Amino acid sequence: MQATKQSWRTYWALNHAERAIARSAALELTATWIGLRLFGFGRWKQIITRRTETSEPRRTALSANRILQLQAAAARNLFFHANCLEQSLVLWMLLRRHGFSPDLKIGARKEAGRFEAHAWVELNQVRLNDQPDSDHKFVPFDRAISSLETQPE
């Protein structure tokens, strides 16, 4: 109960623009959680891409890092655990909506015989929502595909 009170106090301490982004992040995370399960990744990404392309970018004085912080806080306080793909899709969309040009990255690795995938967002080739040491752990699909294309047969 105390954690919930603290979360609400923190929310109400935000300025109007920050509260709007936090609300939007919570709604979009929930919609993305549902959308990925109903439509799959490809179709859901098309839907959110269309939504961000047709809306006029909202210019904001907030930095990309502040938008990341607000989105991460919203993700921590939801009724479900949003995974890296859900969080990255929403962060990518929020940044686009606020006039930034982020890249959504999806990578893979094989660890102990298991295939694992991971998603993150980059802005100007800097990872925003990822651990600094994970660069070597997951190879982005675009890099993996280009290296396969250059290998001799």
Protein Blocks (a to p, Z undefined) as FASTA:
>chain_A
ZZmmmmmmmmmmpcfklmmmmmmmmmmmmmmmmmmmmnommlmmmmmmmmmmmpccdddf
bdfklmmmmmmmmmmmmcbdcdfklmmmmmmmmmmmnopacddddddddeehiacddddd
deehiafbbcfklmmmpccfklmmmmmmmpcZZ
